[in-house]
Amino acid sequence: MKRIASRVRSAFEERFETRPTHLVRAPGRVNLIGEHTDYSGGFAMPLALEEAVWIALRAREDRRVRLHSLDYGEVCELDLEAPPRAGEGWREYPKAVAWALAQEGRQLAGWEGVVAGDLPQGAGLASSAALQLAVALSFAVVMELDWQPRAFAKLVQRAENEWVGVRCGILDPLASACAVEGHALRIDCRSLAVEPVPLPHDSRLLVLDTATRRDLVDSAYNERRAQCEEIARSFDKAQLRDLSSEELEAGAATLEPVLLRRARHVVGENLRVEAAARAMRAGDSEPLGELMTHSHTSLRDDFEVSSPALDAIVESALAIPGCFGARMTGAGFGGCALALVAASQVEAFTASLPGAYLQRSGLEASILPCTPSRGAECLELRR
């Protein structure tokens, strides 16, 4: 059992003077390719990280939730009869999940727990989705609900959209819920169909943390989604995913320049996901890396969600021998990038990247080895 799992379990025993009955885990994710496509019903290729949010818990007899956060040193106390709306910070995520469950007509049950995670927060690795999915799984445990990964991913998306205020797509919670160990997931974000795709054996993925952070609620994320919806309407399409590259170019003159750039990214990114899946099935790292780099260029120039730090770390990575490709990952505006590096060059790359990035940006990068992990799970503990 990971150290952090033991930590939340021990903290639970110390705070509540009894043992937890269950331990739940929901992983973060990194997106290999397919960025800002999910809310247009498109395709994406995420994978779950070993880093995750863990909750040790047991049921309560009343309809209250009491959740201690070791990361924040704070407590979220929630009256399930009437969850308060006002608030900010991490406490809003348990409230959001409880609200979304209540909206489905569920009779909520109370529980108490201790939560902690080893995911960098605000880094574009889906720490908020992992927290909400872990809370959702905790509710499922005490309410004795069947764990249905897709259904609970949709519930977490609703919580984020309608309570937190970020109009995110399904990518983050679906990746955290459905991930397959050792694989990426090719996701159809409209049908929610998932297909495990193996990674090439001759390369490794490394998460590159720029040491910059973003806040999606205050960023242009919601604006980008609104632009994609406007483009789809202008072409009389249900979603931008339905627009072909030929149709886009034929109607390019009808779009404002900024909307044309947005459309070119989404249409091209969906095609890149499909090409990446073919390269991965063939075990070919070189074209996969090229597609990742093209994705970054599109996110930087057409979708305009990169940042100086993200550009600097991608450029630094690409200049190091053995790097097949690199791109920003996540919603952008800060956070992390992802590099595909030859397995034989990982040590040299890891030694070279921080100095190169420091010289370009003045910031200190950290590197997180990326091992594709399994999705959310619950462990029933022996008494």
N, C-alpha and C positions, 0 to 999 in steps of 0.2 A: 504494500500500500504506500502511495506517495506520502512524503513528509507533510504536505499541506492537509491531506486527508486525516492523518493522525493528529494534526494540530487542531482541526475543528472538532474532532471527536473528543480530544482531551479537554478543550475549552468548554464544550458542552457539559461534560461531567463535572467540571469545576464550578460552572455557573448554576447548573440546575441540580447538582448533587445526586445525579442518577445517570444512567447510560442512555444514549440515544437509541431509538429502535431502527432508524434507517439513516443511510448516508447516500446523498444524491450528488451527481456530478453532471455538469453541462460544459462542454468544451468551447473555447473560442474557435475562430476560423480565420483562415487566410484565403484570399481569392486568387487562384492561379491566373485566371483570365476570365473576362466577362463582367466588366465593371459598369455600373449604372445602366444595366439592361433589365434587371429584375422587375422594376416597377413598370416596365413597358412590355411585360410578358415574354421576355426574351430568354436567352440561354446564358448560363454561367458555369464556372468550373472551380468551386471552392473545395477545401479540405479542412478537416478539423485538426486542431492543434492538441498536443498533450496538455498544454496549459489550459486550466479550466476554473470554473467556479464550483465550490463544494459547499454543501449544507448538511450538517448533522442535525437530526430533528426527532421529535416525537409528538404524537397527537396530544391536544388538550381537551378537556371536557367542556370548556366554554367556546364561544365563537369569537375568539381573539387570536391574533398572531403576535408573537413577540420574537423578533429576529435580531440577534446581536451580530454586528459586523466587526470582525477582527481588523479588517483593513482600515476602517474609519474610526474605530473606537466609539461607535454610536449604536443606538438601539432603534429599530423601527417597531412601533406598537400600533396595531391595527385593529380597530373594532369592525368586524365583518358585517355588523348590522347596518353600519353607515360609514364607509371609508371616507375620511376627509379628503377633499380635493386640493386644498391649498398646500403648498410645500414645494420643495426643490431638492435636487441631489439624489443620491442613491435610494432614499426612502420611497421615491415616487414609483420605482419599478415594482416592488411588491404590491403597492396599492393598485398599480395599473393592471397587474395580472389578476388580482382579486376582483377588480371591476369587470374585466373582460369575462371571467368565469361567471360572475353574477348576471351579466348581460345574456349569457346563454341559458339562463334559468337554473343554474346549478345551486344547490343548497350547500353553501360553504361550510367547511369544518375548520376549527381552530388548531393551531400547532405552535410549537416553540422550537427555536433552533439557533445555531451558530453558523455564520457564513464567512467564507474567505476565498480568495482567488489568487492565482499566480499569473494572471493575464495583465499586461500593461494596459492601463485605462486611458481611453481617448486616443489610442494608437491605431485605430482602424482594424482591430482584431476582434471586433464584435463582443467586447466585454459586457455591454448592456444587454445584448440578446442572450448571452450565456447566463447572466444573473436572472433574467426574467424566465428563461427556460428552466433553470434550477428551481425557482420558486414555483413554477407551474407543475413541475414534477413532484415537488413537496406536497402541493395541494392534492395532486392525483393520488399520492400514497395515503394520506390521511382520509381522503374521501372514497378510497377504494375504487378508483376509476381505472379502466383499462388504459394503458399508455399507448396512445396512437400518435406517433411522431409527427405526421403531416398535420393532423387536426390541431395538435398543441402548438406547432410552428405557426399556423394561421392565427391561433389565439394570441400568441406573443406579438405577431405583426399588428393585430388589431390594437393591443394594448399600447404599442409604440406609436401607432398612427393617431389614435383617438384620445389617449390619455396624456402621453408624453408630448405629442405634437410634432413628431418627426414622421414624415410621410414616406417611410422606408418601404422597400419591397420585401419579398419573402426570403431572400437569399440567406441572411444571417441565421434566423431561427431554424430554417430548413436544413442548412448545413450542420448546425450544432445537433439537431435532433436525429438526422438520418445518416450521418457520416459512417464510412466503412474503413476500418483500420487498414493502413497501407495503400489507400487509394484516394484519388480525388473523386468528386461527384459531378458528372455532367447533369445539370439540372435544367429541366424545362420549367421555367417559372410561371407558365400559365397552367399547364396540366399537373404540375408538381411531380412529374415523373423524374426519377433519379436513376442514374446508371453509374456504377463504380467503374472508374477508368484507372489502370495502373500507371504509375510514374516510371519514366525510363530508369533502367538500372545503373546507367553509367553517370548519373548526375544526382545532385542533392539540391534541395530548396533551402534557402536561408532568408529569414526575415530580418530586414535592416531597419532598425528604429532610428528615425531622424532626430529624436529628442524634441520634437515639436508636437503640439496637440491641437485638436480642433473641437468645436462644439457644433454639432449638426443642427441643433435648433436655431442657432444664431447665424448659421452659414447660408450659402446659396443652394443648399441641397434641395429644399422644397421648391425653390425657383426652377431648378433644373427639371424636376419632375413635371412641374406645370408646363414648361416649354415642350417637353416630350408629348404631353397630352394635347397641346395646341397643334403640334405638327401632325399628329395622328388625325385630328379632326379635319385639318386642312386637306388631307388626302382621302377623307372619308373612310378611315380605317378604325377598327375597334381599338387597336393598340399599335404603337410604333413598330412592334415586332412583325406586323403583317406587311410592312412596306419593304419592297424589294429594292436592291440597289439600282436596277433599271428604272423602276418607277420614280425613285428619288431623283435621279439625274434628269429624267424627262420633265419633271416638274420643278426643277431647281430654281428656275427663274421666278416662280410664284412665292418663294420663301424669302423672308428677310435674311441677310447674310448670317446673322448670329444663329437663327433657327436652322439654316442649312448646315452650318458647322455641327450643331447638336445632332441633327439627323444623321449626318455622315458618320459620326462616332458610333451611334447606337446600331445603325445598319451594318457598318463594318465590324463592330465588335461581335455581333452575333455570328458573322461569318468566321471571325477569328476563333471563336470557341469551337466551332465544328472542325476547323482545320487543326486546332490544338488537340482535339480528341483523336483525330486520325494519326497525328504524329506520336501521341502517347501510346496508342495501341500498337504502333510500329516500333516503339522503343527508341524513337529518334529525337535526341535532345536538341540538335542544332536548329531544325525548323521550329520546334517549340519555343526555344529561346528567341528566335527572330520574331515570332508572333507576339511574345510578351513585350519586346521592345517596341514594336509597332503599336501595340495597345497603349503603351505609355505616351508615345508621341501623339496619338489621337486624344487621349485624356488631357494632355497638356495644351494642345493647340486647338482642337475642335470642341471638346467639352469644357475646357478651362477649369479643371478642378485640381490641378497639381499645385505646387508651391515651389518657391526657390529652394527650400531644403530638400523636397522630394526630387526635384530635378538634379540637384547637386549630388545626392546619394546614388541616383540611377547612373549619372554620368561617371561618377567615381567607380562604380561597380563594373560598368561596361569597359572601362580602360584597363581592368586587371585581367591578365591571362587566365583562361579557363572559365570565364563567365560567358555562358551561352546567350543570356538575355536578362533583362531586369525591367521592372515596372513598378509604379506606385500601386498599392493595393488598398482596398477599402474605399470609402466615399471621397477621400482626398482632403485637400485644404490643410494637410499636415498628417502626422502619423508615421506609417511604415511603408517601405517598399519591399519587394520580393526579388531575389536573384536566383537564377538557375545556374549552378556551378558544377563543373566536372568533378566527380567524386575524388579524383586524384589530386585536385587543386584546392580542395576546401580549406586545408590548413593554411596554405599560402595566401589564399584570398582573405581569410579571416584576419590574418596578420597585417595585410596591406590596406584593407578597406578603411579602418578608423582614421589612419593618418591622412589618407587621400581625401576623405570627406572633411576632416578638420581643416585641411588646407583650403578647400573650396568654400566651406560654409562658416568656419569658426565654431562649429558645434561638434559635440562628441557623440558618435554613433555607438549603439550596442547591437550585437548580432545574436539572433535567436535561432538555433538549429530547428528545422521544421520537420517533424516526424508525423506523418498522417495518422490520426488517432480515430478511435471509434466514437460514436455519437453518445448522446445523453443516456444515463443509466442510473439505476437505483440498486443499492446493496442493502439487503435486510441483515441487520446485525444480530448476532447471538446475544442473548441476555446473559 
